[in-house]
Structure formats: structure tokens, C-alpha cells
Amino acid sequence: MPAVPSDHLGELAALTTAVFWAVSSLAFTRAGRRIGALALNLIRLMMALGFSMLLALVLRGTPLPLDASAAQWGWLSLSGLVGFVFGDLCLFQAFVLLGPRLALLLMATAPPMTALLGWCILGETLSLTAIAGMSLTLAGIAWVLLARPAEATPIGQEPRPSALRRGIWLGLGGALGQAGGLVLSKLGMGDYDAFAATQLRILAGLAGFAAIYTVIGFWPRFRAACRDRVALRQAAFGALLGPFLGVSLSLIAVQRTNTGVAASIMATTPLLVIPLSAWIDHEKIRWPDLAGAVLAIVGVALLFQGP
């Protein structure tokens, strides 16, 4: 593997990704409550593809990544299927079975999964400082999520043991999808343009969801969802910051720094949602939120010292 650049551009891209994902998650939550998560997945990817095509036309002179090699098409398409389709479907179903708190806690296992896959597939290693930073960051995230009040399940009661086990496996599947998507992206991307690489991932995600819709007969419900203008506006804002800018910056992050380091910084998204929710939804910020955030910030600072 080539030496990782030490200009901290990757770490800054990862931190900006976390901010964008935090904002987009609020928009997607509102849109998903109106049209459902399954319809939202395809809508957000379609909108993200539109944004990326406009940018590519301006910056690269072509709306699609036609200059990508066959290997880049293969690896990045596989990354899109693993991350956007497998990972997101597992995560959204885990939200249903476990609620956001436990589902996000399971997603906090994505950074160590990413580091392990990066070591196995890419030959990446982590310094002791980076390992300490990752541990502090994940500890801060876990502290905040475990201290938050538990949400009721949709039926107003605790999930049955079978549903709980299924939700845990799905939450871990979501984390594995995110980790695998990042590592496969770095494997296939090389020094290729990150925004064009995102287009390849989005195209694969669109194809995957289209196939699922066809198999389960979801197209009539999808067309009905597309008539909700409020949800479409919310989805458009989320798509701009999430699967377009956010995912593109996440690829810049893994391109410029260790995948485990990038994933750990991006995992701070749940912490960033807290002040946003306090500002927009007037939710109260509690002392464990502040303590966990401070711990995570110390961890992120250590991650900026180098991979």
C-alpha cells in the first residue's frame, strides 16, 4: 500500500462527512415517516445521482464516469451493493426491531470492523495512538447512546427475544455493510476521482433496489410515495448532504487516510445529531451527552495525530 498522506485532509473529510450525515439523518427521518424507509432509499439515491451528474458535467465535462476502468466499475459497484443495499437495508430494519438507540450502538462496531477488513484486505495497520483514539471515540459514542432514554418500539412494548436476536444480527449486518463498502471503495478507487467513484456506487445501489422492488412488487407503492411533495423536498435536502456530498467526502477520507481512522471519525454522527436535535426539536441535552462528546472529541484529536 502507498504511504498515507499526512496533511490530515482525510481526517477533515471524515469529520465533514459526519456533520453532513448528522444533518441528512434528520431530513431522512422526517421523509421516512411520511413515505417509508424502503421507498426513501431509492428516491434518495436517484436524487443523489442527479446532483452528481450535474457536478460531473461542470467539473469533468461528462455526466457519467465513462472513463472508469473495468476493475473500478467492478469493485465500486460491489461496494455500492454492499454499502447502499445490504448495509442500509439491514440498518433500517434494525431501527424497526430495536429502535434508534440500540441500532446506532451496534453501528458503532463499524470502525473496528473496518480496521480489521482494512488489515486483512488492504494491509493497513494502526499506530498505538490511532488505536487509543479509536477506543476513546467509540467509548464516547457508546456512553452517549447507552445513557439516552430508551425509545419505545412501534407496538409500544419490548421486542420479543426472537425479534431482539434478529435485530442484533441486522444491526451488525448494517455495520458490516458500512465497513465492507468503505474498504471495497478504497480497494477499487485508487487515485480515481471520489465524486465519480460515488456515482458508480450509486448506480449499483439503484440497480440493487430496482431488483428488490421488482421481486417484492413494490413499484406501485413507490409511485405513490413520489407524489408526496413534502417528503420529496426533505429527501432532496438529505440526498444532497448524505449520499452525494457525504458519501463522496467519505471516499476522499478513506483515500487519504487509514480506513479504520476514517470510519471512527465518521462514527461520531450520532453525537452530532444531539445538538442539532436540541436546536431543531428542542430536545434537552443531558450531562452524559456532554461527557461522552468530550471523550469522543479527545479520541478524534488523537486520530488526527496520524494513522
Order of alpha helices (4+ residues) and beta strands (2+ residues): alpha-alpha-alpha-alpha-alpha-alpha-alpha-alpha-alpha-alpha-alpha-alpha-alpha-alpha-alpha
